[in-house]
Amino acid sequence: MLEIANSVLSGSIVELSLAVAVMSALLITVWNGLWIRQQIKRQRMINRRLREDNRALSRSAVGMGHKVMETERKLNEALKKQFTMMNGQPEHPSYDQASKLIAMGATEKDLVTSCGFSLAEAELLLSLNRQSKQVSAVH
């Protein structure tokens, strides 16, 4: 009888141990599942922030590109002016050229298109030329 009792008791301990092992494995699995879900949430938040930062950096890069292009344009203008000054070539046609055209009978329109003067400048040059001719005719 004692042997039967030991056998039943041994079976119960084995079953109990097995049940504890199964429950432990189940708890560990559930805990790992919860931990993995938390990690996924964290990774999604990190990914969202990185995408937002990337968009902001892209917009900044485009804006900086526009500024670089504008600066390059201004630099080219300054270099062109410097080159003109160093070579002694006027940026606008000279008044000597305008005087020659006026002597050949040029109009305001001719001076504007040929010499790049404004209409007011062309009118002034023609007026001064007429006045100098009148003064010369009187003397």
Rosetta blueprint (number, residue, H / E / L):
1 M L
2 L H
3 E H
4 I H
5 A H
6 N H
7 S H
8 V H
9 L H
10 S H
11 G H
12 S H
13 I H
14 V H
15 E H
16 L H
17 S H
18 L H
19 A H
20 V H
21 A H
22 V H
23 M H
24 S H
25 A H
26 L H
27 L H
28 I H
29 T H
30 V H
31 W H
32 N H
33 G H
34 L H
35 W H
36 I H
37 R H
38 Q H
39 Q H
40 I H
41 K H
42 R H
43 Q H
44 R H
45 M H
46 I H
47 N H
48 R H
49 R H
50 L H
51 R H
52 E H
53 D H
54 N H
55 R H
56 A H
57 L H
58 S H
59 R H
60 S H
61 A H
62 V H
63 G H
64 M H
65 G H
66 H H
67 K H
68 V H
69 M H
70 E H
71 T H
72 E H
73 R H
74 K H
75 L H
76 N H
77 E H
78 A H
79 L H
80 K H
81 K H
82 Q H
83 F H
84 T H
85 M H
86 M H
87 N H
88 G L
89 Q L
90 P L
91 E L
92 H L
93 P L
94 S L
95 Y H
96 D H
97 Q H
98 A H
99 S H
100 K H
101 L H
102 I H
103 A H
104 M L
105 G L
106 A L
107 T L
108 E H
109 K H
110 D H
111 L H
112 V H
113 T H
114 S H
115 C H
116 G L
117 F L
118 S L
119 L H
120 A H
121 E H
122 A H
123 E H
124 L H
125 L H
126 L H
127 S H
128 L H
129 N H
130 R H
131 Q H
132 S H
133 K H
134 Q H
135 V H
136 S H
137 A H
138 V H
139 H L
